[in-house]
Each structure stands twice: as C-alpha cells, then as structure tokens.
Amino acid sequence: MKKFTRRQFLEQSTLLAAGGAIILPLKKAAPILPGRFLSWNEKLGRVFSGGAESFSEPAVSANVINRFKENEVLSLKETLTINHLAAAKSQWHRLEDGSFLQASAVQPVTNKLNAPKLDVGSSGFLGEITVPFTDAWNSRANGRKPNQIFYYGTTHWIYGLGEDEERNLYYLIREDRWGDVYYVDATHVRIIPEEELQPISPEVPEKQKSIRIHLGEQIMFAYEGEQAVFMSPIASGLLTGNVDLTTPKGTFIVNYKRPSRHMAHGERFGSNGGELFGVPWVSYFTDTGIAFHGTYWHNDFTRPKSHGCINLPIPAAKWVYLWTYPVISPRQEKHVSQYGTSVEIL
C-alpha cells in the first residue's frame, strides 16, 4: 500500500467546488435502489452547473423562493407530476422549506459510504461514486493538471490503494483517456462486484434482441422478439443554430463497449469544464462515436440535449450495457465486435 501525507495532497490541490472545499455530512446514507426500473424518488439532489431556483408553487411563473449554487446538495421531500406542463418539465420536487424545484435542475443522488477494499492489486477493479460528488486529487505524475471532481454514478478503474498520515484510505484511479492518475477517498467509491456485471437475459439469442428509438417522442424501447421488455426516456442530439449535432437515423448495431469513458467537449458542463470524467456504461453503435451512455451532467430527458449520443439515466444505461450484445466480461476495459444488438433510430 502506498503511503503519502495529507500535506502532499494539499500542496497540489485547488478544490473546484463552488465556494471552496465542501465537506458533506456523510453519516446518514441513503440506500442504492435495486431493480430493473427507474426511480424518480431519490431523497437527495445535486444542483447542476448554472444553479437552480425554487418557487412558491410548482410553476416557473410562481415567485422565486431560493436560488442554489452548483453542487449544492438538497433534501427532496416529495416528487410531484404536474400534467399541464410539457413532458420534460412535468416533474417537481418539494423541498424542506415547502418551495418547489424542477426535477430537471438536479441530479438524483445518494450519500452512501463504503468499506474500502484492501486487496486491490494492480489488475484493475471497476468502481462507482456513491456520494453526490468527491474530490479527485491530482497525482504529480500528471504534471500541472488540476484536481477534478468526480460525480455520483460515474464509473472509474481502480489500480491501487494509498494511505495518508491519518490512515485515511484513497483509491488510485487511472482515467482512461490520457492515463492520468487521481486519488479519491476510498469510502466514496463502491467496487462493483463481478456478479452485478453479468449479462441480462443471456439465454435470448442475439438476433432476438433489438432496440428502437423514437426521436420525435424521445423514448427508447428494448425488445426480445416482438415483446417490449424495457423502455426509458432519452435525450438525443441537438440541432442548434448552424450546428447540427442531431442523432443520425437508420439501422446500426452495438459493436463497442466501455463501462467507463473520459469524454471531452468544447461546451462547459460544470466544475470540470468540458471534461466528462467516468461517463458510465457506454455502448457505441456507430463508427463515429455515437453511443448510449449514462448522464450525470443533466436530468433533462425527453428532449434533445446531447452532442449526438443517446443520453440515458444512469440505471437505464447500465441496463442497456448489460442486456445488449456483444457481451463484455466484468474486468474488461473495452470490447470491440463486428456483431451486436440491432439499433433502429426512427
């Protein structure tokens, strides 16, 4: 186990969270909801980049009660569906003070601590962040690159364990794009057991599985034969001004998978700028990099929002990743195939 001092961390670090270092009250942990369905009733919400407002009534025309900054974590007391609003804006959360917040303004999160795995070794384990966000401390090996923030639901490859002078444990995480090394509080990361990464419905032949995406309705269906077995809202590619980032229509196959991917964009998404670390459950279906993947930088599904990919809620992206062909083994960082599940985009 590598040892390093707290001072070594602090010498290299400039926390990017708004308002400086933020220590979350991590004693009360909300459970991770199991199952094959999406739940919109998480108890906590992390405010996205750009901030958010709460209102006296569940309507944007109502009086503004509070304004919240990026990465504030709010307690969500109740979720309401307001039928007279557009689909993308129909979900609202009631907050502790009785005001109302659009569900699209926050990422549903949990605040769960984990027992660190002491025998990590160097062969690599896949882990996911289980707190609203956590500091990723830059290694000196990265040069002058800044520290980062890793967000709830992101997935990362763990290659070692370190301990500071106060005996706090940190996982060594190597991001998959540039190979940069970061250290993250080990209690904030859940190592995903291999049994959780086994394929879903492997007894169904490859040719019997298919996905159909309706861009007009911003919805995805998965079929086994003629039977729909799963559906999810999506956010597809956006046409904005003279820039066409719309998702291509046609028939494709899932042919390349990664359980974690560091993506980079010119657009700013939050404290990490255009860097999207640990994008989870990526299933590519075009040779130009269009994919299904989990989304932690917005919660605004049912309308176009992406740079061409099919943005999904993280549980839905994980389901697609495990259900579709080709099958990828639990400890495999990526897998490319000439064969896979058919994807039809209408």
N, C-alpha and C positions, 0 to 999 in steps of 0.2 A: 504494500500500500504506500503510495507516495504521500509524503507529508510536506506541508507548506504552511507558512504563518498567515494569520489574518492580515498582518501588515502587507504581505506580498499581494494579497487581493486588493487592499485599499489603495496601494500605490499605483495600481494600474487602472483604477476604476472611476468612471463618472457615470452615475446612475442616470438613465434616460427617462425614468418615470417623472411625470409632471409633478413639480413641487419638490424634487429631490428624492431621497431614499424613502420608501414607503414600506413599513413593516406591517403585514397583515395579521389580524388576530386569528391564528390558525388552530385554536383549541377545539372549536366546535366544527366538526367535519360533516358535511352533507354527503350522503352515500351516492355512489355512482348508480344510476338507474339501469337495471339489466333489461334484456328483452329485445324483441325484433321490431320494435315500434319506436317512433319518435315521441318524446315527451316535451311539451312546451311549458311545464310547470316547475322548472328548476327554481330553487329558493334564492339564488344569487344571480346578479347580472353585472358584468363588467362593461363600463361605458366605452364606446368605440372612439376612434380618432375624430376630432371635431366637437366632442362634447355632446350633451343632451339636455333637454328641458323636460320638466314635468308640469302638468297642467291641472287646473282645478276640476276639470271633467275630462273624460276620455275623448277629447276632440282637440285638434290643433288650433281651433278658433277660440278655445277657452283661455282663461287667464293663466299666465305663466307663474308657477309657484316657486320652482327651484331650477337652477342651472348647475350642471355637473360637468366636471372636467374628465378628460381622457383617463381611463384606467381606474376611475373611482369604482368601488365595488358596492353595489346596492342590495339591500334586502328586498326581495319581491314577495309580497304578501298574498297576492291573488292575481289570477290571469283572467281577463275578460275578452270576449269576442264581440266586436261591435259590427253588426251586419251591414249597417248603412255605409260603411267605409269601403274603399277599394280593398281588394284581397290582400295586397301587400302591406296594408296599414291597418288591418282589422284586429290585430292582437294588441292588447294593452296590459300593463302590469299596474296594480295598485301598490304604492309604496307605504312605508311605515307612517308617514305623516298624512296619509289619506289622499295624496295627489296621485296623478296617473302619468305613466310613462309609456311611450310607444315601444312595443316589444322589439322592433327593428333597431332600436337605439342601443341595445345591449347584447352582449354575448351571454347566453345562459351558461353558468359555470358552477362547479362545486369547489369545496375548500377542504380537500382530503389529504391528510398526511400519510406517509408510507414508511414501513420499516425498511431501511436500506439493505440491499443485497450485498453481503460482504465478499462473496466469491465471484466477482465479476469477470476477472480474467481479461484477456485481450482479444477474444474471438468475436465479441460484439453481441449485445443484447438490445432489443428494441424497447424503448420506454416512452411513456406519455406523461405530459404535465397534468397534474390533478389539482392544482390551485389556480386562482384567477390569472396570475402571472408570476414569474420568478426571474431574478437576475441571473444572467449568464455571463460569468466573469471571463474576460479575455485572457488567454494564455500569452505569455511573452513570445511564444513561437509564432504568433500571428502578426508580429511586428507592431505597428502603431494603430491597428484596427481597434475600434471602440468596443466597450462592453455592449451587450444586447439584452433584450427582454424576450423570454420565451413564454408563450401564452398557453392558456388552458386548452387541452385537446391536441396540442402539437405533438408530433412523434419525433424521436431522436435516437441515434445509435450511440450506445454507451460502451466505452472501451477501457474503462479503468475506474478506480476509486481512490480518492485522496482524503486526507485528514488535516485540519488546521490545528493550531496550538491549543485550541479549546476543545479539541476532539470532535468537532463538527465534521460530518462526512459530506463529501462532494463527489458527484459522478463526473468523470471526464467524458465529454461529448465531442465527437468529431463531426462537424457538419459535412454534408455530402457533396457540396458544390465546389468549394475551394480547399477542403480538407482542414479548415481552421478548427482549433481546439478551444473549447469553453468548459468552465467548471460550473455546475449547478447543484444547489442544495439537494442532497440525495433524498430527503424526506418529501420533496416536492415532485418526485418522479416515481411513477409506478412502472416497474418492469413487467411487460405483458407476457403472461405465461404462454407457452407454446400451444397448449390445448385450446386457448382462446383464438388462435390464429389458424385453426384448421378450416378447410373449405366448407362452405354451406351447401347442402344438397349435392354432395359429390356423386350420389347414385344417379342423378339426372344426366343423361348424355349431353355432350357439348352442343349438338345440333338442336336439342330441345330447349335450350336456354336462349333468350333474346331480350333485348331492351329496346323500348320505343320511347322517343322523346317528342313531345308536342311543344314546339317553341311558342306557338300562339298562346297556349294555356300555361306555359312554364311549368310543366309537370312531366315526370318520368314514371314509366311502368316497366316492371320486370316480369317476364312470362316464362313459365315452364310449359312447353307446348302451347295450348291456347288459353291456359289458365294464368291470370294475373296473380302474382304472389307477393308483390311489393310495389309500393308507389311512394314518391317523395316530391315535394316542391323543389324547383331548381332556380338558379339564376344563370342564364346563358350569356353569350357575348353581346356587347352593347354597340349600337350604331350611334356615334356622337359626332356631330358636325361633319367634317370631311374624312373622319377616321372610321373605317369600317372594321370593327372587331367582332362582328356577328359570328355565331357558331355556324359552321357550314352544314347545309342539308345534304342528305344522302345516306348510303349504307356503308358501314365501317365494321371493323372488328376490334375488340380489345386485344392488343398484341404486346403490351409493355406495361409492367407494373413496378411500383416502388412504394413501400409502406411509409416512406418519409422522403420529402424533397425540399431543398432550399431553392425557392423560386425568386426571381428578381424582376422588378418592373420599374418603369420610369415614374409611375404615379406613387405619391406618398400614401401609405396605408396606416401609419401610426408612428410610435416612438422609434421604430427601426427603419423609418423612411420607406423606401421601395423594396426593402429586403423582407421576404416572407420565409422565415426560418421554420423548418419542420412541418411543411404542409403535409397533412396526413392522408394516407390511403389513396394514392394516386394510381389511376387506371387509364393509361393512354389508349386512344383509339384512332389517332391519325399520326402520320409521319411528321407532321409539323408541330407536334407537341400539344394538341388539344386532348383534354383528359377530363374524367370525373375526378373530383378530389374534395376533401373536407375543407371547410371555410371557417376561419376564426376571426377575420377582419371585418365581416359584416354579418348581419342576420336578416337581410332584406331579400328573401326569396320570393318567388312568383313574379318577378320582373327582371328583364335583362340588366346585368350588373358587371359581368366579367370581361376579360380580355379575349374571350373566345371559348374558354373551358366551360364545363358544366359544374358550376359551384353547387355543392350539396351541404346540408347539415352534416356535421362530422359523423354521427351514428349511421346516417344513410350512406355516406361514402365508404365507411368501413364495411357495411353490408354488401355493397356493390363489389368492393375489392375482394371479399371472401367468397362471394357467390359466383362471380364470373370466371370463365376460363380465359387465359391459362391459369393453372394453379401455381402458386408461388409458396415455397417452403418457409416456415416461420423465421429462420435465421438468414434468409437470403435478402440482400440489399436491393437487388433488382432482377428482373426476369424479362427476357425478350422472346417472343414466339412468332411463328408465321400463322398460327391458328389461335382462335379465341372466340368469345361470345359475340354474336352479331349485335350491332347497334344501328338502329334506324332513326334518323332525325328528320322530322316532318315540319 
